[in-house]
């Protein structure tokens, strides 16, 4: 995680890229664990032999697995909000899964601060335009406008 940044400083960064995470490898073991947690054992995710026969040529991560990686990307890449006491997900204004993430692929998150609206002196709504890139890929895995709330002291 990068340095701490005040809400006022962040307001000056609206429209700018403010974070790029490291690459995270998505292993078959990770995909299988996600399948177990979500009870989604569709063959395209967990059966390498059967998945080889599809246009993907092998297993792919669940789309929601890719979405769930946003937390790891954010922890790695985004500056901490100064005096933050808590942060929560508020939702998505836009979410599109553009390309499958194949087992063994590496992905990372690229964050642009799209908006920052202070709802009160202690509650701030941040909207990130986030792109999940696939190493060596032509298209992103996912694009989204991710809305979070930061609570400050």
PyMOL commands that set and color helices and strands:
alter all, ss='L'
color gray80, all
select helices_A, chain A and resi 7-11+28-38+43-46+48-51+63-68+70-77
alter helices_A, ss='H'
color red, helices_A
select strands_A, chain A and resi 2-5+17-20+24-25+79-81+84-97+106-120+123-134+142-152
alter strands_A, ss='S'
color yellow, strands_A
deselect
rebuild
show_as cartoon
